[in-house]
Amino acid sequence: MTSETRASPLRRDARRNVERITAAALEAFTERGLDCPLEEIARRAGVSPGTVYNRFGGREALIDAVVPDLAAAKLADAVESARRARDPWERFRAYVEAVGELMAADPALSDIVTRRHDDSPRLRAVCAESFGHAHALLQNAQRAGSLRADFRPEDLSLLFGSVAALARTSPDTWRRLLGFVLDGLRAQAANL
């Protein structure tokens, strides 16, 4: 929302418009990704595109108003489920697979993880927190000797970018190919 909308109370009809726009945006972003046209969001909300711009100021502000809390919760769930695994390798693998599942199921999460909309301050913070946890999982698996020592944190971003591209173009294939990559990331594979 714009600072004007936050600073002063909204009329009831304006408040309803904001609620309809945020609900429509969440639905559209989840279905089509964060590049979904704002005109489509306006149509789904039953308002004019001008109302979307008037209330939110543009795409990044709308994304920041709608997506970060949901993204934070989903990524935190991926971290939490990974932490329940029995050893460092399984925790790392579980995290990568859980994030892959999120990206395949939700185009908005795919855009978030691959940082396609890095202008959104709240989303940058959500990603930074999640990648901080991922880095710790990665380091723990390397210290345990189960993850290749030459795998770096920035390689994880490349891996997620590949999974996102595969999930968009070949939804039935990404899991199988991710399995091949994970097998290749095992420490014993580094000696081949």
Secondary structure, 3 states (H helix, E strand, C coil): CCHHHHHCCCCHHHHHHHHHHHHHHHHHHHHHCCCCCHHHHHHHHCCCHHHHHHHHCCHHHHHHHHCHHHHHHHHHHHHHHHHCCCCHHHHHHHHHHHHHHHHHHCHHHHHHHCCCCCCCHHHHHHHHHHHHHHHHHHHHHHHCCCECCCCCHHHHHHHHHHHHHHHHHCCCCHHHHHHHHHHHHEHHHHHC
